[in-house]
């Protein structure tokens, strides 16, 4: 099986079908939580719904908030690595993010906030219904509870990184007159997140069978315990957790960097947590991949990566794509001469360009296609502009998002050792392992390890959704953005609609 098809919608939660290979329909007036949350298939379907909320971060929808890949805007376009291409027709939200115009009324923050707490809600439904009478074995109950807690922790961690003091939701609220939750403190959030990841590490299997590839594992939970403690700056705890994963875990670097992102190499040895998409050649309606859309019942979820990032038709590029966002000169200049990763991450003058419409297109790359003279290649290129990775109308592709990779974990381990007074030789080795794969020489003696780690983090994870959070936690905003930086940008605003709806229970972040 290629992957889990985690496109299960809210219909799974309501119990309209049992979320397995065969429909098991009941009349709508007979389906309740009491009749649905019974079998393993019921609970698998419900927990897949929580995974599904992650896919919606990048969703495109003609309904609800009219999303257009909002998560890319507030994690990549907002950074020094990506620019909104105005000539290509980049929307106003992209241009605002690129200009550090951040407002509580902006749709991207509302969209992501909604998806995060939808995912939390769906995980909480599983946790609570596991406490009722079911047909599950004790082992199945333990594993599903651990998996739901992994997801609840994952979503809360994203909320913490983005909003600073978001609500902590650990139960399903049922009082229609009392649904608002207050801000939680960062300490309350860290404690709850680590407790949930700890339960996940204890209860999840170390691996799943091939029919369940992509589901969270105990090693993924242990990896997140290390990452969360890096963000918390609890260096001893981070070192302990990350050393365990590096020394004893199942992960290894994929020898060739380009292969990490190949459609044919999903869930590879470097993948700690990967967002699973559908395919191959699945539903062709890009806008129904958001599972809040009324047509979601017919779609297996995918991504609009090629649609938004391939060189724009408006600039004369083939393929009919939008090309709203482009790598910056600053990012390109960050690569050392001889760094082989550059050829995988972006197109530049002299390259052969690949896109898809209605089959693979191969032409010389023209820098005039982009306002910055560069176009994203990561997750695309010759390995990914293939039939199986595209919908029939060419708008969607299905290559998984490699959210947390072993390469990132090694650099987090290096950071914890450097900041926590650990073994600097081990820290240097983590950095050099990453450099070696990129065709670069080991660090010179006496190198500034903090700067080397940050440099590798930027280029290794280029055009993945991590740069903004590193800028914030390393306090690089004033250096990178100069006078455009405002300290309030260390956290995003809560959606003003949520603040208003809470009637004073949820407080807006300062300055918004």
SULHUGI-V428497 format. One record per run of one state. SS is the DSSP state (helix for helix, strand for strand, loop for the rest). FROM is the first residue (numbers start at 0). LEN is the number of residues. If there is no record, write none. Layout:
SS_FROM_LEN, SS_FROM_LEN
//
This chain:
loop_0_9, helix_9_5, loop_14_13, helix_27_3, loop_30_2, helix_32_4, loop_36_3, helix_39_19, loop_58_1, strand_59_1, loop_60_7, strand_67_1, loop_68_1, helix_69_8, loop_77_4, strand_81_3, loop_84_7, helix_91_7, loop_98_8, helix_106_23, loop_129_8, helix_137_26, loop_163_22, helix_185_18, loop_203_6, helix_209_3, loop_212_5, helix_217_15, loop_232_2, helix_234_14, loop_248_8, helix_256_4, loop_260_2, helix_262_3, loop_265_5, strand_270_5, loop_275_10, helix_285_3, loop_288_7, helix_295_3, loop_298_4, strand_302_1, loop_303_1, helix_304_5, loop_309_2, strand_311_1, helix_312_3, loop_315_5, strand_320_1, loop_321_3, strand_324_3, loop_327_1, helix_328_5, loop_333_8, helix_341_4, strand_345_2, loop_347_4, strand_351_5, loop_356_3, strand_359_5, loop_364_2, helix_366_3, loop_369_5, strand_374_2, loop_376_4, helix_380_4, loop_384_2, helix_386_3, strand_389_1, loop_390_6, strand_396_1, loop_397_3, strand_400_5, helix_405_14, loop_419_4, helix_423_14, loop_437_11, helix_448_12, loop_460_6, helix_466_7, loop_473_3, helix_476_8, loop_484_2, helix_486_4, loop_490_5, helix_495_6, loop_501_11
//
